[in-house]
Amino acid sequence: MPAPAAPLQPGRIDGTPRIAVVSAFEPELVLLRQQLQDAQRHSVQGVEFLTGTLAGKPVLLFLSGISMVNAAMNTQRALDLFQVTHIVFSGIAGGVNPALHIGDVSVPAQWGQYLEVLAARETAPGVFSPPARMGPLPFPAFGMFYPRPVEVRSAAQPRRQLQFWFPVDAGMLAAAQSLQASGGAALTSCDAQQRCLRHAPRLEVGGNGVSGASFMDNAALRDYTFRTFAANVIDMETAATAQVAASNGVPFIAFRSLSDLAGGGEGENEMTVFIAIAAENSARVVTAFLRHWTP
């Protein structure tokens, strides 16, 4: 039974405790929006927020916008304006793990910002050395770029800390694992134009995801990202939302379906061909998760 609405706090639009369901851009949110019941629209500085019920649970649907900055800004905006109890990200991503295929849905256990880097000085031809005062850095470099953790603070941990990985909520991850074990999320292999995948898509829960301010379509960087971070998927928003969730103490999880192989496939990037299948599969799993999970 949904929790009762709290007295409306100053500056808040809505006092009902809700699960925020976030996507980066329009094609990712279409199916979820179609299933939303009792929808009400709220427009704030050009961002449309939809309240209603999805899979029997009170939700808040909105687009973060593409990019790390947009994701952080609009996630915080949602937390400031609504009574958000949990955050669920739904969308597409590039596949980094060679064991995964287009159409698969990945639910990483933690997220990091792989392009938060130190650009090191070239001290000899082809040799890049970070300043000694930076101390040992946690990851090997990609050329001149050395990934490093970000500075974080929160109400629970007000002192400055350096952190690379932002874990998803343990209870939500366990629910996703239970959904995977039960086979409770039916995935599609074909789109409306009958363009079909070579492999039957599957749900993969666990592992790592990374985000950064770059659309990756480069085989060498993809290989480095898999080897360095053991990443399953890569995108441009989730780690930013994960950091905002952690700063605010709000439980978080993300579902990302592979629309392309981030430069690892044959020929042109596959995103424009398979975006509809990937977006639908992510939305299907999120809907099944909301039905399956008890907050």
C-alpha positions, 0 to 999 in steps of 0.5 A: 500500500503506498505511503501517505503523502507528507505535508507539503514542504516549502518549495515542493511540488508534490508530497507523495513518496515516489520512486523516480524513474529516470531516462536520458532522452525521449526514446528511452522513456516512451514505453514507460510513459505509455504505461503511466496511470493517473499522470499529472504533468509539472514543468520546471525550467523546461523539464517535464516531470510526470507523476502517477502510478507505474506497475502499481507503485507511485512514481515520478518520470522525467528525462535527465537529458544527455550528459553528466551535467544534465543528469546531475542537475536534473536528478538533484532538481527532482530530489529538491522538488519531489518526495523521492524515496528511490531512484531507478535509471532506465535506458540504453548504453554501449556494451563494453564486456565482449560477453554481452550482446546488443539487446541484453540488459545490464544491471551493474552493482556499482558505477564509476566515472571513467573520464574523470582523469588527470592529463599527464605531462609527456616527459619523453616521447610517448611517456606520460608521467603524473605529478609526484604530488598526486601520489599513486593513481588507482588505474593504469593510463590510456595514453596521457589520461589517468582515471582518478576518483572524485571528491564527494561529501554528503550529510552522512559523510560531511568530510571530503572523501575521494571515491571512484565506485558508487554502489547501487542499493543492496536491497534493490540489487537483490530484487533484480537478482531475484527477478533474473533468477525467476525469469520474470522479465520477457525481452524482445529480439525484434523491432516494429520493422522486424529487424531482429537480433542475432542473439536472444537478449538476456538480463545480466545483474552485477558487475560494473558500469562506467559513465563519462562525457563522451559517446564512445565509438572506439575499439581501443578505448572500449578494450581499455575500459573493459580491461581497466574497470571490468565494465559491462556497459558505458553511458553518459549519465548513470554515474552522475546520477549515482553520485547525486543519489549517494550525496542525498542518501537516496537508494539507487539502481540502473537498468541499461540495455545495449544499443551498440558495442561502443566501437567494438562491432563490425562497420558503423555504430549500431545504435541507430539500428537497435535503439528501439529494441534496447530502449524497449528491453530496458523499459520491460525490465524496469516495469517487471522490477517495479512489480517484483520489488517490495521497497 
